[in-house]
Amino acid sequence: MNKIEKTSYIILGSALLLSSCAQEEALTVQPDENDRRIIFHTSLPELTTKATEITKDLPYFFMTAFDETDDKLIESGKIKEYFNNVRIEKEAGALNTVSDECIWPEPGQEADKLHFFAYYPELNTGASLANETSAGENKTIEYKIDSFRVAPDITNQVDFVTAYANGSMADNLFSGINLKFRHQLSRIEVKAKGSHKSCDIEIAGVCIANTPMEGTFEFQKSDADGTWTDLAKGNAEYIFREGDAIVKVGDNEVSILGSKMDSDNDNCALLIPTTSPAWDSTNDAGNSGDGMYLKVLLRIIDKTPTTGNGKVQYPYFDNSQGVNAMNIEREYFAVVTATGTVSKRLYKNGDAYFLDKACTESYTLASGEEIREFGWAALPVSADWQPGYSYCYTLDYTSGVGVHGPDVTGDVSPKAGDPIISDMVGVSVKVYDWQGLNGTTTSVIGVPGS
């Protein structure tokens, strides 16, 4: 029998779906020596699904397995799976899981050791050998997901859980295989509160900038969680869409990841764990250090009688404040005036508004609608996100709203790092796992300028 020192297996990137809730599965199938189907018992932490759906169970999962004792594990440079990407579903009313496609090796091979890699949801697969192999007594089998990507739009992001176990027919025919699924993403919430002393603040979206959006996941084996490597950064965003209510910041905390998501567990982004410094808005305006920050899409209405009650203060509409009014990124919405809900997200070209970025499908306001224009405000935040933990950032707008982000370029005011409204923005960060509160830390982030 050939001995293999180290073999790696890779699943190539995927679109993910997911399911929910903690559940231990007990043995109900009573196999005999003629029934070689593998019994799987699954346990899960509390799971968060896609934003609009919470379920109470994991109805199925996907499994790839390898037989480390197979002397033909690698043939012609290709990996031989014992079984590959099998969808395993629960039988009606059963508390455990079996599949006719997942059976123990043939008689005489009862001691063959199988490695089981389970994942939910399904991955687009394409296995390939990652590194060279050589003869040796210490053989390991590794499994990876290469180029794992999360959706840039928070509303399309989904959870991802995995499990690893090993066993043999000799040891596990009757006892089965225990699969302890674990979260491999971090859950991020962003909330806002605070009545500013001189203005009203409306919010129509949020972006988490310079966060990992792609990476390689190495399945857990000796470690509990598995590891993420080769991370590539991007932006995760939620810009309000039809039916969302524009958020008016007040004394009570409110999610700014989408007003239609009204469950406490729904308003979240599901992102790759990371440790990242905050953007240094004072000394690195262009963000060459690639620090993390929030971008909040907001509208500021002056409520002080001396400057004109009800006047839009931001985004800037002219250069009267000593700024280049068009040197900021902005978004447009048709809003139902009476309810403050979004009718359509719009795009502007000249004085006309359109439904598409190419500005080919024009839009005419309906009765009772108005155009509202929003601009981005940046807020440097750091991250130390672990898999299976939730992080709730609460932004306190009592005194300020943030600065112009690094996407604002050039030497003409406003410049990147310039304050939009001065003073401080408080950020409290609650850190807890998905099964209970773990702790809370609070920090205050200063906005440069006076």
C-alpha positions in Angstrom: 0.0 0.0 0.0 1.4 3.4 -0.9 2.0 5.9 1.9 1.3 9.6 1.3 2.8 12.2 3.5 0.7 15.2 2.7 -2.2 15.7 0.3 -4.4 18.8 -0.1 -7.7 18.9 -1.7 -9.3 22.1 -3.0 -12.9 23.0 -3.8 -13.1 25.9 -6.2 -15.2 29.0 -5.2 -19.0 29.1 -4.7 -22.3 30.8 -4.2 -23.7 29.9 -0.8 -27.1 29.3 0.8 -27.8 28.4 4.4 -30.0 27.3 7.2 -30.5 27.6 11.0 -30.6 26.5 14.6 -28.9 24.4 17.3 -29.9 20.8 17.4 -28.3 17.5 18.6 -29.3 14.5 16.6 -29.8 11.1 18.3 -29.5 7.6 16.9 -32.8 6.3 15.6 -31.6 4.0 12.7 -30.6 0.6 14.1 -28.2 -0.8 11.5 -27.1 -4.4 11.2 -23.9 -5.8 9.8 -25.6 -6.0 6.3 -26.5 -2.3 6.4 -23.3 -0.4 5.6 -24.9 3.0 5.3 -23.0 5.6 7.3 -25.0 7.2 10.1 -24.4 11.0 10.7 -25.3 12.8 13.8 -25.2 16.6 13.4 -25.0 19.4 16.0 -25.1 23.0 15.2 -24.7 26.3 17.0 -27.5 28.9 16.5 -27.4 29.7 12.8 -28.3 32.8 11.0 -29.7 32.3 7.5 -30.1 34.8 4.6 -31.6 38.0 5.8 -35.3 37.2 5.0 -35.6 33.7 6.3 -34.9 32.0 9.6 -35.5 28.2 9.8 -35.3 25.9 12.8 -33.3 23.0 11.4 -30.6 21.9 9.0 -32.5 19.8 6.5 -29.5 18.6 4.5 -25.8 19.2 4.0 -23.1 18.2 1.5 -20.3 15.7 2.1 -17.0 14.8 0.5 -15.0 11.9 1.9 -11.5 10.4 1.3 -10.2 6.9 2.2 -6.7 7.5 3.5 -5.9 3.8 3.4 -6.7 3.5 -0.3 -3.4 2.7 -2.1 -4.9 4.3 -5.2 -5.9 7.6 -3.5 -3.9 9.5 -6.2 -4.0 8.1 -9.7 -2.4 9.9 -12.7 -2.0 13.0 -10.5 -5.7 13.2 -9.8 -7.4 12.9 -6.4 -9.8 10.0 -5.9 -12.7 10.9 -3.6 -14.4 8.1 -1.7 -17.5 10.0 -2.5 -17.8 13.6 -3.6 -20.2 16.5 -2.9 -23.1 14.2 -1.9 -26.3 15.9 -0.8 -27.4 14.2 2.4 -31.0 14.7 3.5 -32.8 13.7 6.7 -35.4 11.1 6.4 -38.9 12.2 7.4 -39.2 12.3 11.2 -35.6 11.1 11.7 -33.2 12.7 14.1 -30.2 11.4 12.3 -29.1 11.3 8.7 -28.2 8.5 6.3 -27.8 8.2 2.6 -27.7 5.3 0.2 -24.8 7.1 -1.5 -22.6 7.1 1.6 -21.7 3.6 2.7 -18.7 2.0 4.5 -16.1 0.2 2.5 -16.7 -3.4 1.3 -16.2 -6.4 3.7 -12.6 -6.9 4.4 -11.9 -3.2 4.6 -13.7 -2.5 7.9 -10.5 -0.8 9.3 -10.2 1.7 6.4 -10.1 5.2 7.9 -12.4 7.7 6.2 -12.1 11.5 6.4 -15.5 13.3 6.2 -15.7 17.0 5.2 -19.2 18.4 5.5 -20.4 21.8 4.4 -23.6 23.7 4.0 -24.7 25.1 1.6 -23.6 23.4 -1.6 -20.3 24.5 -3.1 -19.4 24.6 -6.8 -16.8 21.9 -6.8 -13.7 21.1 -8.8 -11.0 19.2 -6.9 -7.4 19.5 -7.7 -4.1 18.5 -6.1 -2.6 21.4 -4.2 0.9 20.2 -3.4 3.3 17.4 -4.1 3.1 14.0 -2.4 5.8 11.7 -1.1 6.1 8.4 0.6 6.0 8.4 4.4 4.4 7.0 7.5 2.7 10.3 8.6 -0.1 10.8 6.1 -2.5 13.8 6.4 -5.5 14.7 4.3 -6.4 18.4 4.0 -9.4 20.0 2.3 -9.7 23.6 1.2 -12.1 26.0 -0.4 -10.3 28.2 -2.8 -11.5 31.6 -3.9 -14.5 31.6 -1.5 -16.4 34.8 -2.2 -19.1 36.7 -0.3 -21.7 38.8 -2.1 -20.9 42.5 -2.1 -24.6 43.3 -1.4 -25.3 42.5 2.2 -28.8 41.4 1.4 -27.4 38.5 -0.7 -24.9 37.3 1.8 -25.4 34.0 3.5 -24.0 31.9 6.3 -21.5 29.1 5.9 -20.9 26.2 8.2 -18.6 23.2 8.0 -17.8 20.1 10.0 -14.9 17.5 9.9 -14.8 14.0 11.4 -13.1 10.7 10.7 -13.9 7.1 11.5 -14.0 3.5 10.2 -16.7 0.8 9.8 -15.0 -1.2 12.6 -15.3 1.6 15.1 -18.4 3.5 13.9 -20.9 1.2 12.1 -23.3 1.3 15.0 -22.3 4.5 16.8 -22.2 6.6 13.7 -20.2 9.8 12.9 -20.7 13.0 14.9 -20.5 16.1 12.8 -20.2 19.3 14.8 -20.9 22.1 12.4 -19.3 25.5 13.1 -19.8 29.0 11.7 -16.9 30.1 9.5 -18.1 33.7 9.0 -18.5 36.6 11.3 -21.9 38.4 11.8 -21.8 42.2 11.6 -24.5 44.6 12.6 -24.5 48.4 12.2 -26.9 50.6 14.1 -27.3 54.4 14.6 -28.7 56.6 17.3 -28.4 60.2 18.6 -30.3 63.4 18.0 -27.7 66.0 16.7 -28.0 69.4 18.4 -28.3 71.4 15.1 -29.4 69.0 12.4 -31.6 66.1 11.5 -29.8 63.1 9.9 -31.4 60.7 7.5 -29.7 57.5 6.4 -30.2 55.4 3.2 -27.5 52.9 3.2 -24.1 51.7 4.6 -20.9 50.2 3.2 -18.2 48.3 5.1 -15.1 49.3 3.2 -11.8 47.4 2.9 -13.1 44.2 4.4 -12.1 40.7 3.1 -14.5 39.6 0.4 -12.6 36.6 -0.9 -10.3 34.0 0.6 -9.2 30.4 0.9 -10.8 28.4 3.7 -8.9 25.4 5.1 -11.2 22.9 6.8 -10.8 22.3 10.5 -9.0 19.1 11.6 -6.8 19.4 14.7 -8.0 22.9 15.3 -11.6 23.7 16.1 -12.4 26.3 13.5 -10.3 26.0 10.4 -8.4 28.9 9.0 -8.7 31.6 6.4 -5.8 32.6 4.2 -5.1 34.6 1.0 -7.7 37.3 1.8 -8.6 39.9 -0.8 -10.3 43.1 0.3 -13.4 44.8 -1.2 -16.6 46.6 -0.1 -19.8 45.1 1.4 -22.7 47.4 1.0 -26.4 47.9 1.5 -28.0 50.7 -0.3 -31.7 51.0 0.4 -34.1 49.8 -2.3 -37.8 49.8 -3.1 -39.9 49.5 0.1 -37.2 50.4 2.5 -37.9 53.3 4.8 -35.3 56.1 5.0 -33.9 56.0 8.6 -34.2 59.2 10.6 -31.6 59.0 13.4 -33.1 59.6 16.8 -32.7 58.7 20.5 -33.3 55.0 19.9 -30.9 52.6 18.2 -32.0 51.5 14.7 -30.4 49.3 12.2 -29.0 51.0 9.1 -28.6 47.7 7.2 -32.1 47.8 5.9 -35.4 48.8 7.4 -37.4 45.9 6.0 -35.3 43.5 8.0 -37.1 43.9 11.3 -36.0 40.9 13.3 -33.1 41.3 15.8 -31.2 38.5 14.1 -31.9 39.6 10.5 -30.1 42.9 10.2 -26.6 41.7 9.7 -23.7 41.2 7.2 -22.0 37.8 7.0 -18.4 38.4 6.3 -15.0 36.6 6.3 -13.3 36.9 9.7 -10.4 39.4 9.8 -8.2 41.5 12.0 -7.9 44.9 10.4 -6.7 48.3 11.5 -8.9 51.4 11.0 -8.2 53.8 8.2 -5.9 56.5 9.4 -7.8 59.5 8.1 -5.3 62.0 9.4 -2.0 60.6 8.2 -3.1 58.4 5.3 -5.9 60.3 3.6 -5.6 58.1 0.5 -5.7 54.9 2.6 -2.5 53.4 1.2 -2.5 51.2 4.3 -5.8 49.8 3.3 -7.5 50.4 6.7 -11.1 49.6 7.3 -13.9 52.2 7.6 -17.7 52.5 7.4 -19.3 54.6 4.7 -22.8 55.8 5.7 -25.1 57.2 3.0 -26.7 60.1 4.7 -28.6 63.4 4.3 -28.2 66.3 6.8 -31.0 68.8 7.2 -30.2 72.0 9.1 -32.8 72.6 11.9 -31.3 75.8 13.4 -33.5 78.9 12.8 -30.4 81.1 12.2 -29.2 79.2 9.2 -32.5 78.3 7.7 -34.7 75.6 9.2 -35.2 72.7 6.8 -32.3 73.5 4.4 -30.2 70.5 3.2 -26.7 71.0 4.6 -25.2 67.8 3.1 -24.6 66.6 0.5 -23.4 70.0 -0.7 -25.5 71.6 -3.4 -23.3 74.6 -4.3 -19.8 76.0 -3.6 -21.0 78.7 -1.1 -19.4 76.8 1.8 -15.9 77.0 0.2 -16.1 73.4 -1.1 -16.2 71.8 -4.5 -19.8 70.6 -4.2 -19.5 67.9 -6.8 -16.2 66.4 -5.4 -18.2 63.8 -3.4 -19.9 60.6 -4.4 -23.7 60.8 -4.0 -26.9 58.7 -4.6 -30.4 59.6 -5.6 -33.8 58.2 -4.6 -37.4 58.7 -5.5 -39.1 58.8 -2.0 -42.8 58.7 -1.0 -43.1 62.0 0.8 -45.8 60.9 3.2 -44.1 57.7 4.4 -40.4 58.3 3.7 -40.1 55.0 1.9 -38.0 54.5 -1.2 -39.9 54.2 -4.5 -36.9 53.7 -6.7 -33.1 54.2 -6.6 -32.2 56.6 -9.4 -29.2 57.8 -11.4 -28.7 61.4 -12.5 -27.5 62.7 -15.8 -27.7 66.5 -16.2 -31.1 67.5 -14.9 -32.8 64.2 -15.7 -33.1 61.0 -13.6 -33.0 57.4 -14.8 -33.6 53.9 -13.4 -30.3 52.5 -14.8 -26.6 53.4 -14.5 -26.4 53.8 -18.3 -29.1 56.4 -18.1 -31.3 54.9 -20.8 -34.5 54.4 -18.9 -35.8 57.8 -17.8 -37.9 58.2 -14.6 -40.7 60.7 -14.0 -41.8 61.4 -10.4 -45.2 60.1 -9.5 -47.7 62.2 -7.5 -46.6 62.3 -3.8 -42.9 61.5 -4.6 -39.8 63.7 -4.2 -36.1 63.3 -5.1 -33.8 63.0 -2.1 -30.1 63.2 -2.6 -27.6 61.5 -0.2 -23.8 61.7 0.2 -21.3 59.4 1.8 -19.7 60.0 5.2 -16.8 57.9 6.3 -16.0 56.6 9.8 -12.7 54.7 10.5 -13.3 51.5 12.4 -11.0 48.6 13.2 -11.9 44.9 13.3 -10.9 41.8 15.2 -13.6 39.4 13.9 -13.6 35.8 14.9 -15.7 33.0 13.2 -19.0 32.4 14.9 -19.1 35.7 16.7 -21.3 38.7 16.2 -20.2 42.3 16.3 -22.6 45.2 16.6 -21.3 48.7 15.8 -23.6 51.4 17.2 -22.8 54.9 15.8 -23.7 57.8 18.0 -24.5 60.9 15.9 -25.1 63.3 18.8 -22.2 65.5 17.9 -20.8 64.6 14.5 -21.3 62.4 11.4 -17.8 61.6 10.2 -15.4 62.6 7.5 -15.0 62.6 3.8 -13.6 59.2 2.7 -10.5 58.3 0.7 -12.6 58.1 -2.5 -12.6 61.9 -2.4 -9.5 62.9 -4.3 -7.6 66.0 -5.2 -6.4 69.1 -3.2 -9.7 71.1 -3.6 -11.9 71.1 -0.5 -13.4 68.9 0.6 -10.4 66.5 0.8 -10.3 63.0 2.2 -10.2 63.1 6.0 -11.9 66.5 6.2 -14.8 66.5 8.7 -18.3 66.9 7.4 -19.5 68.1 10.8 -16.9 68.5 13.5 -16.7 67.0 17.1 -16.8 63.3 18.0 -18.6 60.2 16.8 -19.0 57.6 19.5 -18.9 53.9 18.4 -19.8 51.2 20.9 -19.0 47.7 19.7 -20.8 44.7 21.3 -19.1 41.4 20.8 -21.0 38.2 21.4 -21.2 34.7 20.1 -24.4 33.4 18.3 -25.5 31.5 21.4 -25.1 34.2 24.1 -23.5 37.5 25.2 -19.8 37.4 25.6 -18.8 41.0 26.4 -19.0 44.6 25.3 -16.2 47.1 24.5 -16.7 50.8 23.8 -14.5 53.3 22.0 -14.8 56.9 20.8 -13.4 57.9 17.4 -12.3 61.4 16.9 -13.2 63.4 13.8 -10.2 65.5 12.7 -10.7 69.3 12.5 -12.5 71.8 14.6 
